[in-house]
Amino acid sequence: MHKLEIISTGESAGVILPEEVMARLGARKGDTLCLTEAAGGGYRLTMWSAAFERQMGVVEEIMEEGREVLRGMGEAHGIGSASHAPAVLYSPQRQGLDQCRRR
């Protein structure tokens, strides 16, 4: 575990990374890092990657499309609450699911 200090830098704040952490990340002064949320409420600090950013953009688009599909399926079956929508996924006999798969 490493203790990080938050410092003021003009109108912003910064974090001082110990040399050992920078070496393990492969980071140098001036590099860009990526802070992502981890499962369980924590965070993960990694080197920023343009390829990873593109991949995450695709993931977010797919997740949004999935929400729209579930919302539409729920509405087609008279389910008003989003919490009920996933149940439609497990009922292949329902008319809307087959139509959704063909799209």
BELGIZI-V528839 format. One record per pair of residues at least 24 apart in sequence whose ideal C-beta (glycine too) atoms are under 7 Angstrom apart, sorted by the first residue. I is the first residue (numbers start at 1). GAP is how many residues later the second one is. D is the distance in whole Angstrom. If there is no record, write none. Layout:
i = {I;I}
gap = {GAP;GAP}
d = {D;D}
//
This chain:
i = {69;73;73}
gap = {31;24;27}
d = {6;7;6}
//
